[in-house]
Amino acid sequence: DVQLQASGGGKVQAGGSLRLSCVASGLTYDDYAIAWFRQAPGKEREGLSCINSRDNNIIYGGAVKGRFTISSDNARNTVYLQMNSLKPEDTAVYYCAADPRPLCDRTAQEMGIRFYEYNDWGQGTQVTVSS
């Protein structure tokens, strides 16, 4: 079974930074995508960034482009989300997800990173940004 463990959330003041980690286990797929999402109360789950395991293609959602950076450490089976210049509107529960398809592609670039395409989910980690 695939297991994803997200961590690194916390409370930070506006303008601050956090780094989230997503440790994956049980990923036996030849190629897969890992993505970060967030969900604020009363809002739909929003795709932030994704990365494919084989071609390392990376996509960012518009709300975080230029502020967030996704990276992977294959030796540690970990995907990171470095979040800089945080704003109060970044407050949400952050999730990582995986799927056995390289979903981080041109379609995702054009249509957005869609949560309903991802098969495996970790528990969320809360990020709170105060003004």
Backbone torsions as a table, in degrees:
resi	resn	phi	psi	omega
1	ASP	NA	144.0	176.1
2	VAL	-81.3	132.9	175.1
3	GLN	-128.7	134.8	179.2
4	LEU	-124.1	130.2	-177.9
5	GLN	-121.4	110.3	178.4
6	ALA	-95.7	142.1	178.6
7	SER	-154.2	172.5	176.4
8	GLY	106.7	-4.7	178.1
9	GLY	-69.3	171.5	179.2
10	GLY	168.0	-165.6	179.8
11	LYS	-108.4	134.7	-177.8
12	VAL	-146.9	154.0	176.4
13	GLN	-83.0	156.4	178.1
14	ALA	-54.7	137.8	-177.0
15	GLY	92.7	-11.8	-179.5
16	GLY	-81.0	-175.6	-176.5
17	SER	-133.4	153.0	171.6
18	LEU	-143.7	153.7	172.3
19	ARG	-123.1	120.0	176.3
20	LEU	-92.3	147.3	176.9
21	SER	-123.0	144.6	175.3
22	CYS	-129.9	107.6	179.0
23	VAL	-95.0	125.3	-176.0
24	ALA	-109.4	140.1	173.3
25	SER	-135.0	153.4	178.6
26	GLY	78.1	12.0	179.4
27	LEU	-84.3	96.4	-178.3
28	THR	-103.2	7.9	-179.1
29	TYR	-69.4	148.0	175.9
30	ASP	-67.6	-35.1	-179.8
31	ASP	-146.7	141.3	-177.3
32	TYR	-157.3	167.6	176.1
33	ALA	-119.6	143.5	171.1
34	ILE	-122.7	136.3	-176.5
35	ALA	-133.6	156.8	172.5
36	TRP	-110.3	136.0	176.5
37	PHE	-129.0	166.6	171.0
38	ARG	-144.4	156.4	177.8
39	GLN	-142.8	120.0	175.4
40	ALA	-94.5	156.8	-179.3
41	PRO	-55.0	129.6	177.5
42	GLY	78.3	3.9	-178.5
43	LYS	-118.9	160.4	178.6
44	GLU	-75.2	154.0	177.2
45	ARG	-65.6	130.2	-172.4
46	GLU	-111.7	130.5	176.8
47	GLY	-79.5	129.3	-175.8
48	LEU	-104.5	-47.5	-175.7
49	SER	-163.7	155.4	177.1
50	CYS	-147.5	162.4	178.4
51	ILE	-147.7	137.8	174.6
52	ASN	-89.7	146.5	-175.1
53	SER	-74.6	-32.2	-173.5
54	ARG	-91.4	-52.4	-175.6
55	ASP	-94.5	-3.3	178.8
56	ASN	57.4	24.6	175.6
57	ASN	-65.3	139.3	-175.0
58	ILE	-127.6	140.0	176.9
59	ILE	-134.9	145.3	176.1
60	TYR	-122.1	143.8	171.6
61	GLY	-74.8	155.8	-174.2
62	GLY	-60.8	-32.6	-174.6
63	ALA	-69.1	-20.7	-173.6
64	VAL	-121.1	-2.9	-177.7
65	LYS	-60.0	130.9	-179.3
66	GLY	91.7	-14.9	180.0
67	ARG	-114.4	-33.4	-178.2
68	PHE	-108.2	147.3	178.5
69	THR	-133.6	127.7	177.0
70	ILE	-98.9	144.0	177.0
71	SER	-151.6	163.4	-179.3
72	SER	-133.7	148.1	174.0
73	ASP	-123.6	94.6	-174.3
74	ASN	-63.3	-32.4	179.5
75	ALA	-63.2	-30.8	179.3
76	ARG	-102.4	4.8	-178.6
77	ASN	50.6	43.0	-174.3
78	THR	-129.0	137.9	172.6
79	VAL	-116.5	134.2	-177.3
80	TYR	-110.2	154.3	169.9
81	LEU	-130.4	104.4	176.3
82	GLN	-84.3	122.2	-175.7
83	MET	-116.7	116.2	-179.8
84	ASN	-115.7	164.6	177.8
85	SER	49.9	48.2	-176.0
86	LEU	-66.1	146.4	-178.9
87	LYS	-122.1	157.6	177.4
88	PRO	-55.3	-32.7	179.9
89	GLU	-72.4	-5.7	173.0
90	ASP	-82.4	-5.2	179.1
91	THR	-62.3	124.7	-176.4
92	ALA	-178.8	173.4	167.4
93	VAL	-91.5	128.1	-177.1
94	TYR	-103.7	135.2	-177.6
95	TYR	-125.6	149.2	166.1
96	CYS	-112.2	152.1	-176.7
97	ALA	-144.8	156.1	179.8
98	ALA	-135.7	156.2	176.6
99	ASP	-150.1	143.3	-178.2
100	PRO	-78.8	36.1	174.3
101	ARG	-138.7	144.7	179.1
102	PRO	-76.2	73.7	-171.7
103	LEU	-74.4	-11.8	-177.3
104	CYS	-83.2	77.4	-169.2
105	ASP	-135.6	-170.3	-176.2
106	ARG	-61.2	-35.5	179.0
107	THR	-62.0	-43.8	177.5
108	ALA	-64.6	-35.4	177.4
109	GLN	-61.4	-40.9	-175.8
110	GLU	-86.0	-37.7	-172.4
111	MET	-101.0	-13.3	-175.9
112	GLY	99.5	162.0	179.1
113	ILE	-86.9	109.4	-168.1
114	ARG	-99.3	123.4	-172.5
115	PHE	-63.8	-31.5	-174.0
116	TYR	-72.8	-8.2	178.0
117	GLU	-86.9	-13.7	-173.1
118	TYR	-94.4	133.6	-170.4
119	ASN	-88.6	-37.8	-171.6
120	ASP	-117.1	135.6	-175.3
121	TRP	-130.5	144.4	170.9
122	GLY	-95.7	175.1	173.8
123	GLN	-75.4	159.5	-176.7
124	GLY	-85.9	164.7	173.1
125	THR	-128.3	131.4	-173.7
126	GLN	-80.9	132.6	172.4
127	VAL	-119.5	124.8	179.6
128	THR	-124.6	122.6	-178.9
129	VAL	-115.1	120.3	-179.3
130	SER	-99.6	150.9	-178.4
131	SER	-87.1	NA	NA
